[in-house]
């Protein structure tokens, strides 16, 4: 395995774990204030279980574990995608501009989708999810910035020369 590939995988997995953890902490704080510790992952895990069986009603521990594994696995995938984009942007800084545009479009779509889904998710609101996504993205972005501190100035240079 080459050094570039191993650092790409390490950065992607690390970024994903950081983002997933940041979001889990956010919802942990919200759940604690609501007096329902771990309520969000249990509720989302129970909802996720219905994808596999329409009459599924797992216990609280199973729901929590199911959603936690799903949540962290999805974020590791997102982290790997982010690390790939950053590695491409190291060679072609304008790729980061396209990624930022896609990220904004995704967030707007996700807020809309969450608004539709929130009707079945109890007290979970689109605003809580939006803030969670911002927290996760900021945590992952800060980690990647620390790994590639010169990239923002290279992207900025592409923007300046494009004017």
WOMO-V474352 format. One record per residue. N is the residue number from 1. SS is DSSP state (A for helix, B for strand, O for the rest). PHI is phi in whole degrees, 0 to 359 (NA if undefined). OMEGA is omega in whole degrees, -180 to 180 (* if undefined). Layout:
# WOMO-V474352
N&SS&PHI&OMEGA ; N&SS&PHI&OMEGA
This chain:
# WOMO-V474352
1&O&NA&-178 ; 2&O&285&179 ; 3&A&297&180 ; 4&A&299&-179 ; 5&A&293&-179 ; 6&A&293&178 ; 7&A&289&177 ; 8&A&298&180 ; 9&A&293&179 ; 10&A&300&-180 ; 11&A&296&-179 ; 12&A&295&179 ; 13&A&295&179 ; 14&A&298&180 ; 15&A&299&179 ; 16&A&297&179 ; 17&A&294&178 ; 18&A&295&180 ; 19&A&297&180 ; 20&A&297&-180 ; 21&A&294&179 ; 22&A&300&180 ; 23&A&291&178 ; 24&A&298&178 ; 25&A&295&178 ; 26&A&304&-179 ; 27&A&289&174 ; 28&A&297&178 ; 29&A&295&179 ; 30&A&300&-180 ; 31&A&296&180 ; 32&A&297&179 ; 33&A&293&179 ; 34&O&277&-180 ; 35&O&75&-177 ; 36&O&224&-176 ; 37&O&306&-178 ; 38&O&66&-180 ; 39&A&296&-178 ; 40&A&294&180 ; 41&A&294&177 ; 42&A&293&180 ; 43&A&295&-180 ; 44&A&291&176 ; 45&A&295&177 ; 46&A&296&177 ; 47&A&294&179 ; 48&A&297&-180 ; 49&A&298&-180 ; 50&O&291&176 ; 51&O&292&-178 ; 52&O&266&-180 ; 53&O&203&-176 ; 54&O&293&179 ; 55&O&254&180 ; 56&O&289&173 ; 57&O&214&-178 ; 58&O&291&177 ; 59&O&289&-174 ; 60&A&299&-179 ; 61&A&294&179 ; 62&A&296&178 ; 63&A&300&-180 ; 64&A&299&-179 ; 65&A&295&-180 ; 66&A&302&-178 ; 67&A&291&-179 ; 68&A&298&178 ; 69&A&297&178 ; 70&A&300&-177 ; 71&A&300&-179 ; 72&A&291&178 ; 73&A&296&178 ; 74&A&297&-179 ; 75&A&289&173 ; 76&A&296&175 ; 77&A&299&178 ; 78&A&296&178 ; 79&A&298&178 ; 80&A&296&176 ; 81&A&298&179 ; 82&A&297&179 ; 83&A&297&177 ; 84&A&296&179 ; 85&A&299&179 ; 86&A&296&179 ; 87&A&294&175 ; 88&A&293&-179 ; 89&A&293&175 ; 90&A&299&179 ; 91&A&271&-178 ; 92&O&227&-174 ; 93&O&305&-179 ; 94&A&294&176 ; 95&A&300&180 ; 96&A&294&179 ; 97&A&296&177 ; 98&A&298&179 ; 99&A&297&180 ; 100&A&298&177 ; 101&A&299&178 ; 102&A&296&178 ; 103&A&298&180 ; 104&A&297&179 ; 105&A&299&179 ; 106&A&299&-179 ; 107&A&297&179 ; 108&A&297&178 ; 109&A&297&-180 ; 110&A&294&177 ; 111&A&298&178 ; 112&A&298&-180 ; 113&A&296&179 ; 114&A&295&178 ; 115&A&299&178 ; 116&A&293&-177 ; 117&A&288&-174 ; 118&A&300&-180 ; 119&A&297&178 ; 120&A&259&-175 ; 121&O&247&173 ; 122&O&61&-174 ; 123&O&273&-179 ; 124&O&290&-177 ; 125&O&250&178 ; 126&A&298&-179 ; 127&A&294&177 ; 128&A&298&180 ; 129&A&291&179 ; 130&A&298&178 ; 131&A&297&178 ; 132&A&301&179 ; 133&A&296&177 ; 134&A&295&179 ; 135&A&297&180 ; 136&A&298&-180 ; 137&A&295&179 ; 138&A&295&180 ; 139&A&296&179 ; 140&A&293&180 ; 141&A&296&179 ; 142&A&295&178 ; 143&A&300&-178 ; 144&A&292&176 ; 145&A&299&179 ; 146&A&295&180 ; 147&A&279&-176 ; 148&O&225&-173 ; 149&O&295&-179 ; 150&O&276&-175 ; 151&A&299&180 ; 152&A&303&180 ; 153&A&290&177 ; 154&A&292&177 ; 155&A&293&178 ; 156&A&301&179 ; 157&A&297&177 ; 158&A&297&179 ; 159&A&295&-179 ; 160&A&294&-178 ; 161&A&287&179 ; 162&A&280&-178 ; 163&O&284&*
